[in-house]
């Protein structure tokens, strides 16, 4: 039996400032793609380039400082919220006079109450930890940001607010954002480009404005149904 790859024959070009929604049924390879782009995994075949350079030639620590990945379940590594938000800025040798205002602005944008700052991971809900992890990524103002289901544990109001924040952030800082999101209404609200994956293959790569979202919803339902039948 031949090797089974999570992603197959995938080729695409991403431009500075793109806001990309990645959608597809369960097991399509969406999170695997983000892991490759963050170097949590490396490809068995093919090459990923960043501005013309093979990313395997860039030191992993340096690479991830520029391209953070926020997973669904994030950890604060024993820190308080304030420490978790400050730490990546301290690593970048920013002065405290810059760190505090940047954290304050981020808290205001994401509607994170100041009383969270002294809380530890154990004192936060899953949704609160997810929001703090997103804040920790935004506060460094990265050129590229990878998000895996960032609204999965947020209520509808916070989800809508986050999409608007990410759109504005991308436009202000020319940040490229790739987001896996199963909530198509939020994916449409956020993105200017859509990638549709199924069984490890890229089946669609098109502008959001050219996407038939009702048809895409039906395609996803059918793909999920087919996948469930295959597991039976």
N, C-alpha and C positions, 0 to 999 in steps of 0.2 A: 504493500500500500504506500503510495507517495505521500510526501510531506503535505500537511494541511496548513496553509498560511492564513493568518488573521486578516491580512490585507494583500491584495493581488493587483499587479499591473497598475498601480496608482501613480498618476503623474499630474501635477498641477503647479501653478505659479501663483504666489501670493504677493500682493503689493502693499506698500506702506499705507497704513490707514484703513485697510480693508476691515469691514465688520462682517465676519463670516459665521453663519449658522450651520452647524453640522447636524443633520437629522438622519434617521433610519431606524429600522426595527432593532429589537434586542439582538446582540451578537453580530451586528453589522460591521463592527470594527471602529466605532466612533471614538471610544476612549483609547483604544490602541493607537489611533492616529495622534491624539494629543500626547500620549506617552512617548511616541517617537519624536515629536517636535520638541519635547522637553528633555529628551535623552534619558528618560527612565528606562527606555528600551532602545536598542539600536537595530536597524534593518539587517535581515540576513542577506538581502540583495538590494542593489540600488544605492543611491546616495541622496542625502538631504543637504541642500546648500543654503547658507545664510549670506546674502550679499556676495555670492560667488565663491564662498569658502565652504569646503566640506566641514560640517559641524563636528565631525569626529576629531578634527584638528584643533578645536577650541577646548581649553580646559573645562571640565564639567562644571566646576563651581562658578567660574566666570560666566559660562553659558547660561546657567540657571538663574544667576542674578539678574540677567537681562530678559529672561523669558520665564516668568513664574507660571506654575500650573496650580490651579486651585481645584482640588478634588472634592467630591461630595462630602466626604468625611475628613475634616481637617483637624489637626492637633495644634495646641499652643505650646507643647513641649515643656510643661511645668511653669510657664510664665503667666503673669497676669495679662489682661488685655493691653494695658498701657505698655508693658514690657515687650509684648509681641509686636506691637505697632512700631515701637521705637527701635527695636533690635536691627532690622534691615537698614535703617537709616544710619545707625551708629556704625554698622559695618562699612558704610559708604563714606564715613568720616564727615558727615554733615554736622554743623554746629548746632547746639541745643536751640539757639535762637531761630533756626530754620526748622528743626524737628517738631517743636511744639505747635507752631502755627499750622504746619502741614497736617499733623494728626488732627488738630481741632477742625480744620476745613473738611477733612475726610469724614470725621464723625458727623458733622452737620449735614453733609451731602447724603450720607447713608442713613441718617436719622438714628444713629446709635447714641443712646443716652450716656452722659458722662459718668453716671454711676456704674456703668459696666467696666470702667477702666481698672478698678481694683479687683474685679472678679477673676477667678481662675477658670480653667476649662471645665472642671467639675461643677461649677456654679452657673454654667451656660447650657441652654437647650441646644439641640442639634442645629436648629435654624439660626440661633444666635452665634454659634461657633462658625457656621458657614458665612454669615455676614462679616464677622471679624476677620476671617481668612481672606475674604474679598477685599476688605479694607487694608489688610496687611500687604496685599499685592498692589493695590491702587496707590498706596502712599509712596511707593518708590518711583511712580510714574514710569513704568517700563515701556520700551518700544514695542514689545509684543506681549500679549496676555492670553493665556489659555484657561478656559473655564469649562469644567465638566458638571453639567446640570446645576448651575448656580442658584436656580430658583426652586430646587426640588423640595426644600424644607421651609420655604417662605410662603406666607399667605399672599393672596392675590394683590393686595395693595402694595406690599413691599416688593413683590415681583415686578409690577409695573414701574414702580419708582426706580428699581435697580436698572431696568432696561433703559430708562431715560438717562440715568446717570452715566451708564456705559456709553451710550450714543454721544453724549456731550463730552465725556472724557476722551473718547477716541478722536473726535473732531478737534478738541482743544490741543491735545498733545500729539496728534497724528499717530496714535497708538493702534497697532494692528491687533484685533481681538478675534479669536476663534472660540466659538461657544458651542458645546453640545447641549441641546435642549429639546426635550420631548414635547414641550408645550408650544405647539406651532404658532399660537397667537402671539406669544412673547418672542419667538424666533423671528416672526415677520416684523414685529414692532422694532426689533433691535437691528436687524441685519440689512446690508445692502447686497449680499451675495449668499447663495445657498449651495451647500454640498449635500447630496443625498447618497448615502452608502447603503449597500445591501449585500450580504454575504461576502464582505470584504472587498467589494468592487465599488468604484465611484461611478454611479449611473447618471448623476446630474451635477452640473456645475454651471450655474446661471445666475443672472441678476435677480434679486428679490422681486423687483417690479415685473419680471417676466414669468414669475411662478404662479401656477394655478394652485392656490392653497387648498381649495376644496378637493380637487383631484388628488393632491399630495396626501391629504388626510385619508382618503379612501385607499390609496396605494399602501400607506403605512398599516392600516387596519388589515388589509389583505395579506401583507407580508408577515405581520404578527400572527395571524391566524394560521398561515402556512407553516411558520416556524413551530407553533404549538403542536400542530398535527404531526410534524416530523419527530417531535420528542415523545409522542405517545407510543 
